Amino acid sequence: MNHDAIINVHSIIPVSRINGPGKRMVVFFQGCRNKCAGCFNPETHPFIRIAEHTPETIFTNFFRPGIEGLTVSGGDPFYQRRGLLRLLKSAKEDYGLSTVVYTGFTYERLAASAYCRVIFRYTDVLIDGKFEEARREPTMLARGSTNQRLHFLSNRYREEDFIMNGKVELIVGSDGTITQTGFSKVA
C-alpha cells in the first residue's frame, strides 16, 4: 500500500444528488485548521484518525454505476494533498468522472504551489474560501457564503450548473443514524 496516497476520510456518500451537478460520490476528508464559525461540518475539523482509505479502496468499496462525478469536501482536502491528487487523478483517468473540490484556502494561495497546480489539472471546479457565517449565500450557488468563489478549471460546467436552491438530502444509515447534507434555503 502506498502510504503517500492514504486518505484520512471522515465519511463517504456513495450517491448524492445535491453536492454538485448530477449524481455524485462525495468524499469528506478529515482535518481542518480553519474552524470557520458556523461550519456545517465541525466534526471533520480534528486531525484524528477516522477511516484510512487509498483512492483505490474508495472506488472499490463505494463507487456506484451511473455516477457523474466526484465531490471532495471536508475538513479541508488540501491538508492531504498527495491523497487528494491520487483520488482526483483516478476519478478522471480510471472512471471518467467530473471533479469538484471544496477548500477553505483561496485559489491564489494554492496556485502558488506547483503541487497544487498539478491537482488543478484533475479538478473541474474548485470552490474556495473560508465559510463566513455573516455572508451566507443568498443566490444559492453550491457554496456556503458569498465570499466563496467557483473557479471553473475546465469547460465541463458553468455557474448555472451549481444552483442548489434549498436542496438538502437526509441519508439514513443502516444503523439508523441520520446525516444531512446540502444547502439549506436562506430566508
N, C-alpha and C positions, 0 to 999 in steps of 0.2 A: 504494500500500500504506500503510495506517495504521500508522505506526511505534509508536504507543502500544499497539497490540494484538499486537505481535510477542512471541512467547514463545520463550525460550531453552530448548529441550527436550533433556533427556538421552536419553530413549528413549520409545517408544510400543509398547504391546502392543495390537494390534487386537482380540483376543478373549481374555479371561481369565475363568475360572470361579471364581476364588478371591479376587479383590481386591474383595470386596463381593458383594451378592446378585445372582444371575442371571449372565448373560453380560455382560461389561463391557469397554469400551475403557479402557485405563489410560494416562495421560499422566504421565510423570515429569519434573518441572521440574528445571532445572539451577541450583544455587546454594543454599547454606545456611550460615549462620554458627553454628548450634547445635553442630555437631561432637559429637554425643552419642556417648559411649564405647559401642562395640558396635553402632553403627548398621549395619544390613544393606545400606545403600546409600551408603557413604562416597565413592564415585566421583562422586556428584551434588553434593558439597559445594563444590568450587572454582567461583568465579564466572568461568568461562571459556566462550567461545562454543563450543557443540557443534553444534546444529542449530536454526536460527531458522525458526519457523512462525507464521503467523497462525492464528487459530481456523478460518478458512475452509479453509486448506490442510490442517490436521489432519483435518478431517472429509472433505474431498475425497479425500485420499490414504489414510486409514486406517479410516474408518467401514465397518463390515460390517452387512448386514441381519441382523436378529434380536438385535441388541444391546439390552439393557435399560437400561444406564446407563453413565455416565462416572465413573471414579475418578481423582482427581488426587492425586499424591503428589510426592515429590522425593528430594532437595533440599527446599525449602520453597516452595510456590506463592505464599505471601503476600509474597515478595520481588519478585514480578512481578504486582502487584495488577491493573493495567489489563488485561493479557493474560488473567489468571485470570477477571476479571469477564466479558470478552467470550466466553471459552471456555464458561463455565458458562451464560451467557445464551443462547448459540447452542445448546448441548446441550438446554436446556429448551424454548426457543421454536421452534427450527427442526427439532429431531429428536425432541422429546418424551421425552428421556432423564431418568432419575433421576441425581442427582449426589451423590458422596461426596468429601469433601476431607480430606486428612491435613495437619496442620500441627504444628510444634513450639511455636507460640505458644499461649497459653491463650485460650479463648473470651472471657474478661473483657477481656484486653488488646486483642484485635481489636475487640470490641464498642464500645470507647471511640472508635473511628474511624467517622465517618459513612460513609466509603467502604466499609469492611468490612461495615457493616450492610447496604449495598446488595448486596454479594457474598452475604451470608447469604440474601437473598431468592431466590437461584438455587441454594441449597445445601440438599439434603435432609438430609444427615448430615455433621456436622463432627466429626472425631476429632482432639482437641487434646492438647497437652503434649509435652514432650521425652521421648524414649526414655530410660529408666533401666534399665540392664542388671541391676542388683540387684533390680529389681522386675518381672522378666519375667512375662508374662501366664499364670497357671495355668488360667484359665477358658476360654481360647482365643477370647475375643471378637476381632474383627478389629482388634487393636491389639498393640503390642509389649510394653508394660509397664502394670502396674495403675494407675499414676498418670494414664495417658491416658484421656480421657473421651469417650464418644459423646454428641454433642448432636443430638437429633432436631429439626431446624428445620422439618420439615413432618410430616404424618401418613403419609407414604409407607411408612416402615419402622418396625420395632420391634426391640428389642435381640436377640431370638432370631434375627432375620434375619442377624445378624453373628457367629454362632458358626462358627468356622473351625477346628475341632479337628484340628490336624495336617495341614492341606491345603497342599500345595506343588505348583507347576507347574514343569516343566522345559520350556523353549522352545528348540528347535534352529533357529538361523538358517540362511539359505541358504548362508552362508559356513562353517557348521559350528560356530559359537560357541554355547555353551550358557548360557542365562540361567535362574536360579532365582528364582522369586517366590512369595510366600505366607507362611504361618505354620507354622513347624516345631513339632511336638508337644513340649511341655515335659515332661521326665522327672520 
